[in-house]
Amino acid sequence: MMNDPHQKVQASHLKRNAYAPIVLAALMYLALLWPLVRWLSRLEHGHIGAR
């Protein structure tokens, strides 16, 4: 069925890069969330120390 070399290349790319989108999404999530978590932590500690 896959006599066309182009189809074979596409199939191999799909198999090899199956996890690439989820890994990219996880890295983007961490890159966006980590500064927010640090900022909130500093904000929270500042309010606790002021009491």
MOLINLIN-V430020 format. One record per residue. N is the residue number from 1. RES is the residue in three letters. SS is DSSP state (a for helix, b for strand, c for the rest). PSI is psi in whole degrees, 0 to 359 (none if undefined). Layout:
# MOLINLIN-V430020
n res ss psi
N RES SS PSI
N RES SS PSI
This chain:
# MOLINLIN-V430020
n res ss psi
1 MET c 319
2 MET c 72
3 ASN c 338
4 ASP c 123
5 PRO a 328
6 HIS a 321
7 GLN a 324
8 LYS a 319
9 VAL a 316
10 GLN a 318
11 ALA a 319
12 SER a 325
13 HIS a 322
14 LEU a 321
15 LYS a 317
16 ARG a 323
17 ASN c 29
18 ALA c 326
19 TYR c 356
20 ALA a 315
21 PRO a 321
22 ILE a 325
23 VAL a 318
24 LEU a 318
25 ALA a 319
26 ALA a 318
27 LEU a 319
28 MET a 319
29 TYR a 313
30 LEU a 319
31 ALA a 327
32 LEU a 325
33 LEU a 325
34 TRP a 314
35 PRO a 324
36 LEU a 317
37 VAL a 318
38 ARG a 318
39 TRP a 315
40 LEU a 324
41 SER a 315
42 ARG a 318
43 LEU a 316
44 GLU a 316
45 HIS a 326
46 GLY a 320
47 HIS a 325
48 ILE a 319
49 GLY a 335
50 ALA a 343
51 ARG c none
